[in-house]
Amino acid sequence: MKLKKNSPVERLWNGIFVENPVFVLVLGTCPTLATTTSAINAIGMGLSTTVILALSNLIISALRKIIPDRMRMPAYIVVIASFVTMVDFLMEGFTPALYASLGIYIPLIVVNCIIMGRAEAYAGKEPVIPSFFDGLGMGIGFTIAIFFIASIREIIGAGTWFGIQVMPSGYVPVNIFVLAPGAFLVYAFLVAVMNKLKIGAGRKPKKEWDPTEKICGDCLSCMKLGICDEKPETCSESPAQTIARTKGTVEEAVAGSAGAQSSAAEGAVSEKKEETKS
Amino acid sequence: MTLLLLAVNACLINNVVLSQFLGICSFLGVSKKRDTATGMGMALTFVLTLSSFVCGVIYHFLLIPFGLEYLKTIVFILIVAALVQFVEMFLKKFAKALYDALGIYLPLITTNCAVLGVALINVQKNYSILTGTVYGFATAIGYTIAIIILANIREKMVDNDVPGPFRGFPIVMITAALMSIAFFGFSALK
């Protein structure tokens, strides 16, 4: 299927499948693990993230020519935090039960990697309409993914789905799936299945395919998403290096995180050094 | 004594990473080597203790008297961002050795979920400034313990023959799951 670049449908498709934030980009791991104890929690979390993602992308894109480049991070944070506060109060007022079970994870949407990552990688550069649909697509992709994880956890761990008994009455729930370790396990197995499918489809993943390298070391370094989009070769470096490089001090990073980098990245950096020397 | 109990609770029983899922990104991203994991843990301990103190002070002496509690999310995230910048500048100028050790991790911490999470939990549970600071410190220690253990396991795991689809991210998650099960043992301390 060939879609026109930056058209609304292409953006939605991209967010849901091509660059699914949970399974492909492996961003936003905190809410993915924490709010998938039941299907209804996941839907609540997913929808509130979607709303915030779409609206903050819209506003950031509309303001992209006004925000000075050096001040963009604080400006993005303020925009996102405002929307999060609004959603926080709306949920407290209209869905108190859901709000109580999601608790602290609603205000923590502020530091969700996906939102900052999209603001930096897409909304800060592109026009308003595609940015809005980019946010919407990413949000829907996120919602579908965590709903899937939550369904598995709830059905195996509690024998219910949306609170309704679905397993036969003789079924003994495997409690650990709704507890913390279950979240790690289910997520790990789903990503492994994704990898297996990729290998099976002949698209052999790179030798050391490891999303933990590609993502941020932390939510801030999701900014790396923006860098990766422009220069794919920088994906293999460690987060510390990226930050140092964006500050223009590669040498320092090499000295500072001597162990953190893969040998390939080391090679790339030393090449770069030689280039600058020559 | 209550403070000690609170600290043990935050550090081991309700470990910030393994049972509350805060700061997962850096937990997975910076845990490849023991040195970087230790550095990250130390930097986070420093920032988290300081930020829970500063957020507590601002909340109790500025937001409550003026009835501005509803601004807490925006205010806290800006405090954390500004604080990290300030700490970075301060260390660069006055404590070069410390800056060399922690400097590279500081920008990573700005939006670490754990920092904002602790500030919000302190408000949610009505902790005083002192209790909040102790809670922040203990949480950071819990994070440091978890990330150092994971880094050690990952260093050992390099030589293992992991099945293809599980290489990289999935096997790290499974390691974290097993650690999480192990940490359940601490709930008997309650």
Boltz contact constraints between the chains, C-beta under 6 A:
constraints:
  - contact:
      token1: [A, 29]
      token2: [B, 24]
      max_distance: 6.0
  - contact:
      token1: [A, 29]
      token2: [B, 25]
      max_distance: 6.0
  - contact:
      token1: [A, 30]
      token2: [B, 21]
      max_distance: 6.0
  - contact:
      token1: [A, 30]
      token2: [B, 24]
      max_distance: 6.0
  - contact:
      token1: [A, 30]
      token2: [B, 113]
      max_distance: 6.0
  - contact:
      token1: [A, 33]
      token2: [B, 21]
      max_distance: 6.0
  - contact:
      token1: [A, 34]
      token2: [B, 21]
      max_distance: 6.0
  - contact:
      token1: [A, 77]
      token2: [B, 77]
      max_distance: 6.0
  - contact:
      token1: [A, 81]
      token2: [B, 73]
      max_distance: 6.0
  - contact:
      token1: [A, 81]
      token2: [B, 74]
      max_distance: 6.0
  - contact:
      token1: [A, 81]
      token2: [B, 77]
      max_distance: 6.0
  - contact:
      token1: [A, 84]
      token2: [B, 73]
      max_distance: 6.0
  - contact:
      token1: [A, 85]
      token2: [B, 73]
      max_distance: 6.0
  - contact:
      token1: [A, 104]
      token2: [B, 120]
      max_distance: 6.0
  - contact:
      token1: [A, 107]
      token2: [B, 73]
      max_distance: 6.0
  - contact:
      token1: [A, 107]
      token2: [B, 120]
      max_distance: 6.0
  - contact:
      token1: [A, 108]
      token2: [B, 113]
      max_distance: 6.0
  - contact:
      token1: [A, 108]
      token2: [B, 117]
      max_distance: 6.0
  - contact:
      token1: [A, 110]
      token2: [B, 77]
      max_distance: 6.0
  - contact:
      token1: [A, 111]
      token2: [B, 111]
      max_distance: 6.0
  - contact:
      token1: [A, 111]
      token2: [B, 113]
      max_distance: 6.0
  - contact:
      token1: [A, 111]
      token2: [B, 116]
      max_distance: 6.0
  - contact:
      token1: [A, 180]
      token2: [B, 19]
      max_distance: 6.0
  - contact:
      token1: [A, 180]
      token2: [B, 180]
      max_distance: 6.0
  - contact:
      token1: [A, 181]
      token2: [B, 177]
      max_distance: 6.0
  - contact:
      token1: [A, 181]
      token2: [B, 180]
      max_distance: 6.0
  - contact:
      token1: [A, 181]
      token2: [B, 181]
      max_distance: 6.0
  - contact:
      token1: [A, 184]
      token2: [B, 173]
      max_distance: 6.0
  - contact:
      token1: [A, 184]
      token2: [B, 176]
      max_distance: 6.0
  - contact:
      token1: [A, 184]
      token2: [B, 177]
      max_distance: 6.0
  - contact:
      token1: [A, 185]
      token2: [B, 177]
      max_distance: 6.0
  - contact:
      token1: [A, 187]
      token2: [B, 173]
      max_distance: 6.0
  - contact:
      token1: [A, 188]
      token2: [B, 170]
      max_distance: 6.0
  - contact:
      token1: [A, 188]
      token2: [B, 173]
      max_distance: 6.0
  - contact:
      token1: [A, 188]
      token2: [B, 174]
      max_distance: 6.0
  - contact:
      token1: [A, 191]
      token2: [B, 169]
      max_distance: 6.0
  - contact:
      token1: [A, 191]
      token2: [B, 170]
      max_distance: 6.0
  - contact:
      token1: [A, 192]
      token2: [B, 165]
      max_distance: 6.0
  - contact:
      token1: [A, 192]
      token2: [B, 166]
      max_distance: 6.0
  - contact:
      token1: [A, 192]
      token2: [B, 170]
      max_distance: 6.0
  - contact:
      token1: [A, 195]
      token2: [B, 165]
      max_distance: 6.0
  - contact:
      token1: [A, 196]
      token2: [B, 165]
      max_distance: 6.0
  - contact:
      token1: [A, 209]
      token2: [B, 168]
      max_distance: 6.0
  - contact:
      token1: [A, 210]
      token2: [B, 168]
      max_distance: 6.0
  - contact:
      token1: [A, 211]
      token2: [B, 169]
      max_distance: 6.0
  - contact:
      token1: [A, 212]
      token2: [B, 28]
      max_distance: 6.0
  - contact:
      token1: [A, 212]
      token2: [B, 29]
      max_distance: 6.0
  - contact:
      token1: [A, 212]
      token2: [B, 169]
      max_distance: 6.0
  - contact:
      token1: [A, 216]
      token2: [B, 25]
      max_distance: 6.0
  - contact:
      token1: [A, 217]
      token2: [B, 26]
      max_distance: 6.0
  - contact:
      token1: [A, 217]
      token2: [B, 29]
      max_distance: 6.0
  - contact:
      token1: [A, 217]
      token2: [B, 30]
      max_distance: 6.0
  - contact:
      token1: [A, 217]
      token2: [B, 108]
      max_distance: 6.0
  - contact:
      token1: [A, 218]
      token2: [B, 25]
      max_distance: 6.0
  - contact:
      token1: [A, 218]
      token2: [B, 26]
      max_distance: 6.0
  - contact:
      token1: [A, 218]
      token2: [B, 108]
      max_distance: 6.0
  - contact:
      token1: [A, 218]
      token2: [B, 112]
      max_distance: 6.0
  - contact:
      token1: [A, 219]
      token2: [B, 25]
      max_distance: 6.0
  - contact:
      token1: [A, 219]
      token2: [B, 111]
      max_distance: 6.0
  - contact:
      token1: [A, 220]
      token2: [B, 108]
      max_distance: 6.0
  - contact:
      token1: [A, 220]
      token2: [B, 110]
      max_distance: 6.0
  - contact:
      token1: [A, 220]
      token2: [B, 111]
      max_distance: 6.0
  - contact:
      token1: [A, 239]
      token2: [B, 29]
      max_distance: 6.0
  - contact:
      token1: [A, 240]
      token2: [B, 104]
      max_distance: 6.0
  - contact:
      token1: [A, 243]
      token2: [B, 107]
      max_distance: 6.0
  - contact:
      token1: [A, 256]
      token2: [B, 104]
      max_distance: 6.0
  - contact:
      token1: [A, 257]
      token2: [B, 36]
      max_distance: 6.0
  - contact:
      token1: [A, 259]
      token2: [B, 33]
      max_distance: 6.0
  - contact:
      token1: [A, 259]
      token2: [B, 35]
      max_distance: 6.0
  - contact:
      token1: [A, 260]
      token2: [B, 33]
      max_distance: 6.0
  - contact:
      token1: [A, 260]
      token2: [B, 36]
      max_distance: 6.0
